[in-house]
Amino acid sequence: MRMILFSSRQYDSDTFTEANAAHAYELRFQESHLDLETAVLAQGYDVVCPFVNDTVDAAVLERLHAGGTRLIALRSAGFNHVDLAAAEGLGMTVARVPAYSPHAVAEHAVGLILALNRRLPRAVARTREGDFSLHGLLGFDLHGKTVGVIGTGMIGRVFGRIMAGFGMQVLAYDPGTPADDLLALGARYVPLDTLLAESDVVSLHCPLVPATYHMIDSRALARMKRGAMLINTGRGGLVESNALIGALKDGQLGHLGLDVYEEEGGLFFEDHSNLPLQDDVLARLLMFPNVIVTAHQAFFTREAMSEIAQTTLGNVAAWRAGTPRNVVSPAG
């Protein structure tokens, strides 16, 4: 069984090579992003393993299929970058990693909240320059405040439990079945507009699907409590990036923490430090002192990387045995 991993880095090679000891597949690690031009590199590979910012549209799938690929083994939970209808039409299976370490992403979201609230990047920069004053560093107690959790799947539930441990009131919004563990902690499920209007902190943990695209737009930002904090560790397309600038400038949005960005493809996971930043919106966001942007690293823990590799290769093994698992399709 031959498998090629696009957008791979040394940490992918390390974790997948270790997990592959139980399978002995032929693995090829390719640093290039998957797109129409690089799809030719997958010629003769049964399995293609893309990452979150690779292009897996209809044209790419057709080229992969022509080269012999029959399984798209995603090493991510998200699948919005894959044309599932095209894959189904070609008879190609698409499998994902539905859960790896929900704690990794939830804990990163909490880290963003604490860093923004207590101005930790600014405080560290000051003390390194010998400035030990406290002006401009005033935060607020999380205890007694309200946190809104949008999306209560595995990550959202872990996040909600952590914030309840801080003594926060938890509001939740999810069109699916309410989570019993959050209800047991006193969480209340409310309409989205109610959550936005009553929350001091709003954190996004839902998938990017047509119904959630730009769910946080200028209207939603205007509905939020003035000066509230917005955290996104889900998918960049959940938030209309252009709308953030105005909300930050007029103080409607008090703090912003992003681990994902709408136009992150071709930017995140790469070193651009010697080049001018070409994305004007992101450049403006980085100028605000009440904004923290991390480069899609919420998932990046040892435990999560190991689980991703094991689940991805396990998906390949199940597909090879004729019992595919963790399959995604246009029907959901």
C-alpha positions as CSV (number, residue, x, y, z in Angstrom):
1,M,0.0,0.0,0.0
2,R,1.5,3.3,-1.1
3,M,0.6,6.6,0.6
4,I,1.7,10.1,0.0
5,L,1.4,12.9,2.5
6,F,1.2,16.4,1.2
7,S,2.1,19.6,3.2
8,S,4.1,17.4,5.5
9,R,6.8,18.6,7.9
10,Q,9.3,16.8,10.1
11,Y,6.8,16.4,12.9
12,D,4.5,14.5,10.4
13,S,7.4,12.3,9.3
14,D,8.3,11.5,12.9
15,T,4.8,10.6,14.1
16,F,3.6,8.8,11.0
17,T,6.8,6.8,10.7
18,E,6.4,5.7,14.3
19,A,2.7,4.8,13.9
20,N,3.4,3.0,10.6
21,A,5.4,0.3,12.4
22,A,2.1,-1.5,12.9
23,H,1.2,-1.3,9.2
24,A,4.4,-1.2,7.1
25,Y,2.9,1.0,4.4
26,E,5.1,2.7,1.9
27,L,5.0,6.4,3.0
28,R,6.2,9.4,1.0
29,F,6.4,12.7,2.7
30,Q,5.9,15.7,0.4
31,E,6.4,19.2,1.6
32,S,4.5,20.8,-1.3
33,H,0.9,21.7,-1.0
34,L,-1.6,19.6,-2.9
35,D,-3.1,21.4,-5.9
36,L,-3.7,20.8,-9.5
37,E,0.0,21.3,-10.4
38,T,1.4,19.0,-7.7
39,A,-1.3,16.3,-8.0
40,V,1.0,14.6,-10.5
41,L,3.3,13.7,-7.7
42,A,0.6,11.2,-6.4
43,Q,0.8,9.2,-9.6
44,G,0.7,5.5,-8.6
45,Y,-0.2,6.1,-5.0
46,D,-3.3,4.3,-3.7
47,V,-3.8,6.8,-0.8
48,V,-3.4,10.6,-0.7
49,C,-3.2,12.3,2.7
50,P,-3.9,16.0,2.4
51,F,-3.7,18.6,5.2
52,V,-6.2,21.4,6.0
53,N,-4.9,24.0,3.5
54,D,-4.4,21.7,0.6
55,T,-6.7,22.0,-2.4
56,V,-8.9,18.9,-3.0
57,D,-11.4,20.3,-5.4
58,A,-13.0,18.5,-8.4
59,A,-10.1,19.1,-10.8
60,V,-7.5,17.8,-8.3
61,L,-9.6,14.8,-7.5
62,E,-10.0,13.9,-11.2
63,R,-6.2,14.1,-11.6
64,L,-5.6,12.0,-8.5
65,H,-8.2,9.4,-9.7
66,A,-6.5,9.2,-13.1
67,G,-3.3,8.5,-11.3
68,G,-4.7,5.5,-9.4
69,T,-5.7,7.2,-6.1
70,R,-8.8,5.7,-4.5
71,L,-8.7,6.9,-0.9
72,I,-8.3,10.5,0.4
73,A,-7.2,10.0,4.0
74,L,-7.4,13.4,5.7
75,R,-5.2,14.0,8.7
76,S,-7.7,16.5,10.1
77,A,-11.1,16.7,11.5
78,G,-12.3,19.4,9.0
79,F,-13.2,18.5,5.5
80,N,-14.4,21.7,4.0
81,H,-11.5,21.8,1.6
82,V,-12.7,18.6,-0.1
83,D,-15.3,18.5,-2.9
84,L,-17.2,15.5,-1.4
85,A,-19.7,15.3,-4.3
86,A,-16.9,15.1,-6.8
87,A,-15.1,12.4,-4.8
88,E,-18.3,10.4,-4.5
89,G,-18.9,10.7,-8.3
90,L,-15.4,9.3,-8.9
91,G,-15.9,6.4,-6.5
92,M,-13.3,7.8,-4.2
93,T,-13.5,7.3,-0.4
94,V,-12.8,10.3,1.9
95,A,-12.0,9.5,5.5
96,R,-11.1,11.9,8.3
97,V,-9.8,12.1,11.9
98,P,-13.0,13.1,13.7
99,A,-11.3,13.4,17.1
100,Y,-7.7,13.4,18.2
101,S,-7.2,15.5,21.3
102,P,-10.1,17.8,22.0
103,H,-8.1,18.9,25.1
104,A,-5.4,20.3,22.9
105,V,-7.7,22.7,21.0
106,A,-9.8,23.5,24.0
107,E,-6.8,24.3,26.2
108,H,-5.3,26.5,23.5
109,A,-8.6,28.5,23.4
110,V,-8.3,29.0,27.1
111,G,-4.7,30.1,26.7
112,L,-5.7,32.7,24.2
113,I,-8.4,34.0,26.7
114,L,-5.9,34.3,29.5
115,A,-3.2,35.9,27.4
116,L,-5.6,38.5,26.0
117,N,-7.3,39.2,29.3
118,R,-4.1,39.7,31.3
119,R,-2.2,41.3,28.4
120,L,0.6,38.7,28.8
121,P,2.4,39.3,25.5
122,R,2.6,43.0,26.3
123,A,3.6,42.4,29.9
124,V,6.5,40.1,28.9
125,A,7.8,42.5,26.2
126,R,7.8,45.3,28.8
127,T,9.7,43.4,31.6
128,R,12.3,42.3,29.1
129,E,12.9,46.0,28.4
130,G,13.1,46.8,32.1
131,D,9.6,48.3,32.3
132,F,7.8,46.9,35.4
133,S,4.9,49.4,35.4
134,L,1.3,48.1,35.3
135,H,-0.4,50.8,33.2
136,G,-2.4,49.3,30.3
137,L,-2.4,45.8,31.8
138,L,-5.7,45.8,33.7
139,G,-7.7,42.7,33.2
140,F,-10.9,41.2,34.6
141,D,-11.9,38.2,36.7
142,L,-13.2,35.4,34.6
143,H,-15.1,34.1,37.7
144,G,-18.7,35.2,37.6
145,K,-18.6,36.2,33.9
146,T,-20.4,34.5,31.0
147,V,-18.8,32.4,28.3
148,G,-20.7,31.5,25.1
149,V,-19.7,28.2,23.5
150,I,-20.8,27.9,19.8
151,G,-20.6,24.3,18.9
152,T,-20.7,21.6,21.6
153,G,-19.0,18.7,20.0
154,M,-16.1,17.1,21.7
155,I,-13.9,20.2,21.7
156,G,-16.7,22.5,22.7
157,R,-17.7,20.3,25.6
158,V,-14.1,20.1,26.9
159,F,-13.8,23.9,26.6
160,G,-17.1,24.4,28.4
161,R,-16.1,22.2,31.3
162,I,-12.8,24.1,31.7
163,M,-14.5,27.4,31.7
164,A,-17.1,26.2,34.2
165,G,-14.1,25.3,36.4
166,F,-13.2,29.0,36.3
167,G,-16.6,29.8,37.8
168,M,-18.1,31.1,34.6
169,Q,-21.7,30.8,33.6
170,V,-21.8,28.7,30.4
171,L,-24.2,29.5,27.5
172,A,-24.2,27.1,24.6
173,Y,-25.5,27.1,21.1
174,D,-25.7,24.0,18.9
175,P,-28.4,22.9,16.5
176,G,-27.8,19.3,17.6
177,T,-28.6,17.5,20.9
178,P,-27.6,19.3,24.0
179,A,-24.6,17.8,25.8
180,D,-25.5,16.2,29.1
181,D,-22.2,16.9,30.7
182,L,-22.5,20.6,30.1
183,L,-26.1,20.6,31.3
184,A,-25.0,18.9,34.5
185,L,-22.6,21.8,35.1
186,G,-25.4,24.4,34.8
187,A,-24.9,25.3,31.2
188,R,-27.9,26.8,29.3
189,Y,-28.6,26.2,25.6
190,V,-29.9,29.4,24.1
191,P,-30.5,30.9,20.6
192,L,-27.4,32.3,18.9
193,D,-28.5,35.9,19.2
194,T,-29.0,35.5,23.0
195,L,-25.6,33.9,23.4
196,L,-23.9,36.8,21.5
197,A,-25.8,39.4,23.5
198,E,-25.1,38.0,27.0
199,S,-21.6,36.6,26.7
200,D,-18.4,38.3,27.9
201,V,-16.4,35.7,26.0
202,V,-17.5,34.0,22.8
203,S,-15.6,30.9,21.6
204,L,-16.2,29.1,18.3
205,H,-16.0,25.3,18.2
206,C,-18.3,24.4,15.3
207,P,-17.4,22.9,11.8
208,L,-17.3,25.1,8.7
209,V,-20.3,24.1,6.6
210,P,-22.5,26.3,4.4
211,A,-24.8,27.1,7.3
212,T,-21.9,28.3,9.5
213,Y,-19.9,30.3,6.8
214,H,-19.4,33.8,8.1
215,M,-21.7,33.2,11.1
216,I,-19.8,35.9,12.8
217,D,-20.2,38.9,10.5
218,S,-20.8,42.6,11.1
219,R,-24.4,41.9,12.3
220,A,-23.3,39.2,14.7
221,L,-20.5,41.4,16.0
222,A,-23.0,44.3,16.6
223,R,-25.1,41.9,18.6
224,M,-22.3,41.0,21.0
225,K,-21.9,42.7,24.3
226,R,-19.7,45.8,23.9
227,G,-16.1,45.1,24.7
228,A,-16.6,41.3,24.7
229,M,-13.9,38.8,23.6
230,L,-14.1,36.6,20.5
231,I,-12.0,33.4,20.2
232,N,-11.8,31.3,17.1
233,T,-9.9,28.0,17.1
234,G,-12.4,26.3,14.7
235,R,-12.1,27.3,11.1
236,G,-11.2,30.7,9.6
237,G,-14.3,30.9,7.4
238,L,-16.6,31.0,10.5
239,V,-15.6,34.7,10.8
240,E,-15.9,37.5,8.2
241,S,-12.4,38.9,8.6
242,N,-13.1,42.3,7.1
243,A,-15.9,42.9,9.7
244,L,-13.4,42.5,12.5
245,I,-11.5,45.7,11.7
246,G,-14.4,48.1,12.3
247,A,-15.5,46.3,15.4
248,L,-12.0,46.5,16.9
249,K,-11.6,50.2,15.9
250,D,-14.8,51.4,17.6
251,G,-14.4,49.2,20.7
252,Q,-17.4,47.0,20.0
253,L,-15.0,44.1,20.1
254,G,-12.7,44.3,23.1
255,H,-10.4,41.4,22.5
256,L,-9.8,39.0,19.6
257,G,-7.9,35.6,19.6
258,L,-7.5,33.7,16.3
259,D,-5.8,30.4,15.7
260,V,-7.4,30.2,12.3
261,Y,-7.8,32.8,9.6
262,E,-10.1,32.9,6.6
263,E,-7.2,33.4,4.1
264,E,-4.6,31.3,5.9
265,G,-3.9,29.0,2.9
266,G,-0.4,29.6,1.6
267,L,0.4,31.6,4.7
268,F,0.1,29.5,7.8
269,F,2.5,26.6,8.4
270,E,5.2,28.5,6.4
271,D,8.0,30.9,7.4
272,H,7.4,34.3,5.8
273,S,9.5,36.4,8.2
274,N,11.8,37.7,5.5
275,L,8.9,38.8,3.3
276,P,6.4,41.7,3.6
277,L,3.0,40.4,4.6
278,Q,0.7,40.5,1.6
279,D,-2.6,40.0,3.4
280,D,-3.8,43.6,4.2
281,V,-6.6,42.5,6.6
282,L,-4.3,40.2,8.6
283,A,-1.6,42.9,8.7
284,R,-4.1,45.4,10.1
285,L,-5.3,42.8,12.7
286,L,-1.8,42.3,13.9
287,M,-1.4,46.0,14.6
288,F,-4.1,46.0,17.3
289,P,-2.7,45.5,20.9
290,N,-5.8,43.6,21.9
291,V,-5.4,40.9,19.2
292,I,-3.5,37.7,19.3
293,V,-3.1,35.5,16.2
294,T,-1.5,32.1,16.4
295,A,-0.7,30.1,13.3
296,H,-3.2,27.2,13.5
297,Q,-1.3,25.5,16.3
298,A,-4.2,24.7,18.6
299,F,-4.0,21.0,17.6
300,F,-0.3,20.8,18.0
301,T,0.5,18.7,21.0
302,R,2.5,15.4,21.2
303,E,-0.7,13.5,22.2
304,A,-2.7,15.0,19.3
305,M,-0.1,14.4,16.7
306,S,0.3,10.7,17.8
307,E,-3.5,10.2,17.7
308,I,-3.8,11.8,14.2
309,A,-1.2,9.5,12.8
310,Q,-2.6,6.4,14.4
311,T,-6.2,7.2,13.4
312,T,-5.2,8.2,9.8
313,L,-3.3,5.0,9.2
314,G,-6.1,3.0,11.0
315,N,-8.6,4.5,8.5
316,V,-6.3,3.3,5.6
317,A,-6.2,-0.2,7.1
318,A,-10.0,-0.3,7.6
319,W,-10.6,0.9,4.0
320,R,-8.1,-1.7,2.7
321,A,-10.0,-4.4,4.6
322,G,-13.3,-3.4,3.0
323,T,-14.7,-1.9,6.2
324,P,-14.1,1.8,5.8
325,R,-14.5,4.0,8.9
326,N,-14.7,7.7,9.6
327,V,-16.0,8.3,6.1
328,V,-17.4,11.7,5.1
329,S,-19.8,12.1,2.2
330,P,-22.1,14.8,0.7
331,A,-25.0,13.2,2.6
332,G,-23.1,13.9,5.9
